[in-house]
Structure formats: structure tokens, C-alpha cells
Amino acid sequence: MKTSIYLVYFLLLVVCSCSPSVSTENAEYWFELEAMASLMDHDLRGLEDDIISLGHFTEDLFEKQDELISKSDKSKYVIKGVAANAAPNADSTMSSLYIPDMGQDLESVKRMIYITNPLDSLFKEIVEKKKVVSQVYFNSSAQINRLFPPYDVYNMLEPNLDLTSFNFYYLADEKHNPSKSTVWVEDIYIDPVGRGWMISLLQPVYHESKLMMVLGFDITVNDIIESYINKSNRIFLIVDATGTVVAGKNKAIEALSFPPLKNHTYTQTITSDSFRVEDFNLFKSKSKEVRKMASDIILAGEKIFVLDDESDKMIIRAQRIDRLNWFILDLELQ
């Protein structure tokens, strides 16, 4: 892993040094911007490989489901109401289970639990090794959610949610994902179990042509800020293809006259998809210059924009992250 990252940095240094389009005085800015984009893409590609492997492992579980059910420890999870192993008194080595009231077929639920119990150790390993992944889970059409690390199910989720109605399930189903491949939920949305703003990587799992579940890796905005943005002295801002702010340093948020970008907190549970509001969209900015900058960079593919808006002047450099169709903006204040 480290060798690959160093190689990315070295190659980018060569490119920046040799490219006739990059002047000597700002080559360092382009180098750091392109290196950050390449590092993020490298890490995201690694997560895709991980969730594909997890998907293959899960498919194998269904191939030997009868054996797993017969040998399973039936006492490992004790269902109480709509949950099992819920925080604050949860076993930290196990997942939490959520089984909503709606359409509950308890026999099917128990079979799914017994078949997928071997996933707990893998979920735990992924969260521990992949620092950018905050939680690993699956959602099944049988209406069961298995999620690690364990959480306070009773207080965070309503008892009758339809798991298949959320983007972290339906974006990977047969209708939306006929290729049965990995899917990135690129739009920032609010996590129903309290982790705030996040994106997700999804992997459908089929058995005998039937969609059994959708696996998911969650990456919070805080993970992105801490793992990438805060490790640089540059003033970085990340926006998606619609112009909505994903994450950024406070200086970048202030420079573009957005409200403070706080992590979402709430006192009631989420009952449907909830996305970031238009207050954080470049195309909706009150500033004509900011709207023009968004159009030039996102729509026209420009790499650099000089924003001169009354008292504020800055050079904005942009680099696209192809895997998510995002843009990293480097704001150089003048």
C-alpha cells in the first residue's frame, strides 16, 4: 500500500515538473492537488476490491447455507423486539441486528442470521484496517440489517422502517443496477444510525439469480476531512458533479460565503433519504462569480479560475476524481 502511494507521488512530481502548462512558481500547488486526487482514487479503488471480495465470501455462505444453519450457534443473537446486540450493552466483537416490524417473517430472519454470522469477524476486520470506513453492514429484502460496529438500535431507528426504500439498498437492486456491479452513492446523505453526512459503497449479493442482500461500506464526511483534507496545509474544498459541497476546510467554506459546514445532528430518526440542502451548492450561490466558477469548472472542464468578487480575489485550481465524479478545489487566497 505505502509503496503504491509513494509511486503515485513520484509520478505526479515528474508530470508536474515536465508539463509545459504548469509554471514553476505554482507547480507545487498542482502537485499537491493532483496527488491528493490520485491518493483518494487509489484508496477508493482498494475499497471496491474489498467489498467485491466480501461479496464473493457472502455468496459462498449461501451455497452452504444448510450446513451453516445446522451448525450455527442459535444463542449467539437474542432478538428483543426489533433488535439484537444493541448498544450500550452490546458485545463489541459482534454486529447489531435490526429487524423492523413491517412484514416480519421471523423464520426467514433467523435463517438469514445463522447463514451470515461468519460475516461478523470480517466486518470487524474491515473497520479496523480501513480507517476511512466507519461502518460495514448489509440490508436484506427479508428486512434485516446487520451492522458493525454495534449501535443503539432502539433509540436510533423507528421500529417499522422499510430497508429496501433507502438509497443504500435500492441503488444496488436489479432495477437500478442490472449489471450487479459495485455502486457508489455519490450524493452526500444523512446516516440513519447517527454518523452524520456520508457516502456509501454498495455491493449486491445474489443467490440463484435472487438478490439476497446489499453489502455496504460507509465513509463519513468527517472521515474524508480527517483522512485527506486536514493532512494538507492547502485550502481544499470537495464538491460533487451537481456543485454541492461534500467537504472542506472552514477557510474554504468562508471564502465562498457558505454557512458553517457542520456535521448534521438530529433528535429524531431518519425515515427517508435526506440529502444536503441547496445552501451548499455552488450553482445556487448569491455570487455571480461563484456561479460562473462552478459552470467553468464542473460543466466546461476548466482547470483554473480566477475569482474576483469585489473584496475577495482568489485563484481556484480544480482536479477531478473520476471514480466519484467529484472535484477537488484548491483555493489560493490573494
NORMO-V674026 format. One record per residue. N is the residue number from 1. RES is the residue in three letters. PSI is psi in degrees with one decimal (* if undefined). Layout:
# NORMO-V674026
n->(N N)
res->(RES RES)
psi->(PSI PSI)
This chain:
# NORMO-V674026
n->(1 2 3 4 5 6 7 8 9 10 11 12 13 14 15 16 17 18 19 20 21 22 23 24 25 26 27 28 29 30 31 32 33 34 35 36 37 38 39 40 41 42 43 44 45 46 47 48 49 50 51 52 53 54 55 56 57 58 59 60 61 62 63 64 65 66 67 68 69 70 71 72 73 74 75 76 77 78 79 80 81 82 83 84 85 86 87 88 89 90 91 92 93 94 95 96 97 98 99 100 101 102 103 104 105 106 107 108 109 110 111 112 113 114 115 116 117 118 119 120 121 122 123 124 125 126 127 128 129 130 131 132 133 134 135 136 137 138 139 140 141 142 143 144 145 146 147 148 149 150 151 152 153 154 155 156 157 158 159 160 161 162 163 164 165 166 167 168 169 170 171 172 173 174 175 176 177 178 179 180 181 182 183 184 185 186 187 188 189 190 191 192 193 194 195 196 197 198 199 200 201 202 203 204 205 206 207 208 209 210 211 212 213 214 215 216 217 218 219 220 221 222 223 224 225 226 227 228 229 230 231 232 233 234 235 236 237 238 239 240 241 242 243 244 245 246 247 248 249 250 251 252 253 254 255 256 257 258 259 260 261 262 263 264 265 266 267 268 269 270 271 272 273 274 275 276 277 278 279 280 281 282 283 284 285 286 287 288 289 290 291 292 293 294 295 296 297 298 299 300 301 302 303 304 305 306 307 308 309 310 311 312 313 314 315 316 317 318 319 320 321 322 323 324 325 326 327 328 329 330 331 332 333 334)
res->(MET LYS THR SER ILE TYR LEU VAL TYR PHE LEU LEU LEU VAL VAL CYS SER CYS SER PRO SER VAL SER THR GLU ASN ALA GLU TYR TRP PHE GLU LEU GLU ALA MET ALA SER LEU MET ASP HIS ASP LEU ARG GLY LEU GLU ASP ASP ILE ILE SER LEU GLY HIS PHE THR GLU ASP LEU PHE GLU LYS GLN ASP GLU LEU ILE SER LYS SER ASP LYS SER LYS TYR VAL ILE LYS GLY VAL ALA ALA ASN ALA ALA PRO ASN ALA ASP SER THR MET SER SER LEU TYR ILE PRO ASP MET GLY GLN ASP LEU GLU SER VAL LYS ARG MET ILE TYR ILE THR ASN PRO LEU ASP SER LEU PHE LYS GLU ILE VAL GLU LYS LYS LYS VAL VAL SER GLN VAL TYR PHE ASN SER SER ALA GLN ILE ASN ARG LEU PHE PRO PRO TYR ASP VAL TYR ASN MET LEU GLU PRO ASN LEU ASP LEU THR SER PHE ASN PHE TYR TYR LEU ALA ASP GLU LYS HIS ASN PRO SER LYS SER THR VAL TRP VAL GLU ASP ILE TYR ILE ASP PRO VAL GLY ARG GLY TRP MET ILE SER LEU LEU GLN PRO VAL TYR HIS GLU SER LYS LEU MET MET VAL LEU GLY PHE ASP ILE THR VAL ASN ASP ILE ILE GLU SER TYR ILE ASN LYS SER ASN ARG ILE PHE LEU ILE VAL ASP ALA THR GLY THR VAL VAL ALA GLY LYS ASN LYS ALA ILE GLU ALA LEU SER PHE PRO PRO LEU LYS ASN HIS THR TYR THR GLN THR ILE THR SER ASP SER PHE ARG VAL GLU ASP PHE ASN LEU PHE LYS SER LYS SER LYS GLU VAL ARG LYS MET ALA SER ASP ILE ILE LEU ALA GLY GLU LYS ILE PHE VAL LEU ASP ASP GLU SER ASP LYS MET ILE ILE ARG ALA GLN ARG ILE ASP ARG LEU ASN TRP PHE ILE LEU ASP LEU GLU LEU GLN)
psi->(-52.1 -39.9 -42.5 -41.2 -44.4 -37.3 -41.7 -46.1 -41.5 -46.7 -38.8 -36.1 -41.6 -45.0 -47.0 -35.2 -31.8 -17.9 126.7 -15.2 -7.9 118.3 157.9 -38.4 -27.5 11.8 -35.4 -34.7 -46.4 -39.1 -49.3 -38.2 -48.8 -34.3 -41.1 -43.8 -42.8 -39.1 -43.7 -44.3 -40.6 -46.0 -40.7 -38.8 -38.5 -38.1 -36.6 -43.7 -40.4 -44.3 -28.7 -43.3 -40.9 -36.5 -42.9 -41.5 -42.6 -38.6 -39.5 -32.5 -40.5 -25.9 -29.2 34.0 -38.2 -42.3 -42.9 -40.5 -42.3 -32.5 -4.8 146.7 102.6 -13.3 1.1 -43.2 127.7 112.0 124.9 107.6 -116.5 13.6 164.4 142.8 50.4 143.5 155.7 -3.2 30.8 155.3 118.4 -9.9 -6.5 162.6 166.0 145.6 137.6 124.2 95.2 155.4 -36.0 129.0 34.0 119.4 95.1 -33.4 -43.7 -38.4 -46.2 -40.9 -43.9 -39.1 -48.3 -40.8 -37.6 5.5 -34.6 -13.1 -21.8 -48.2 -35.0 -40.9 -46.3 -43.0 -41.0 -45.1 -37.5 -35.4 -32.3 93.2 -23.3 -14.1 118.4 -29.3 151.5 141.6 172.2 153.4 132.8 150.1 -15.6 4.7 61.8 137.7 127.8 120.9 135.4 136.9 160.1 152.6 174.4 82.1 -45.6 -36.1 -19.7 -21.2 140.1 153.0 -9.1 35.0 143.8 106.1 -28.6 -6.6 -1.6 152.6 -28.9 -1.5 -56.4 -24.0 -16.4 5.7 -178.5 -37.6 -47.5 -19.1 65.1 -21.7 -11.0 31.8 178.9 149.3 131.4 128.4 94.8 -31.1 135.3 127.0 166.8 129.1 126.8 -21.3 24.7 13.2 -0.8 -152.2 137.8 169.5 164.9 150.1 127.2 149.7 115.3 148.8 121.8 150.5 121.0 47.1 7.3 134.3 113.7 -36.5 169.5 119.0 151.5 141.3 129.9 134.3 116.7 160.0 -38.3 -36.9 -44.0 -44.2 -47.9 -36.8 -25.0 -61.3 -45.5 -7.0 4.2 151.8 -9.0 158.3 91.6 147.3 135.6 129.4 155.1 -175.9 -15.1 -3.7 3.9 135.3 127.1 -53.3 159.3 166.4 152.7 -37.5 -38.3 -40.9 -45.6 -40.2 -30.5 11.9 36.9 160.4 162.0 134.2 84.0 152.8 135.5 131.7 153.4 158.4 -8.2 156.6 156.2 133.9 -5.0 173.0 136.3 116.2 165.1 138.3 166.6 -12.7 -20.4 31.8 126.4 -36.6 -16.0 6.7 148.2 -19.0 124.9 -37.1 -40.5 -41.2 -39.6 -40.6 -43.6 -42.6 -44.5 -42.3 -50.2 -42.4 -40.6 -11.4 19.1 147.6 -15.8 143.9 133.1 111.1 119.1 91.6 89.8 -109.2 -14.9 132.1 132.3 154.6 127.3 118.9 143.7 143.0 129.9 140.1 101.2 -38.0 -32.3 -3.4 42.3 168.1 131.1 124.8 131.7 114.6 115.1 104.9 137.1 *)
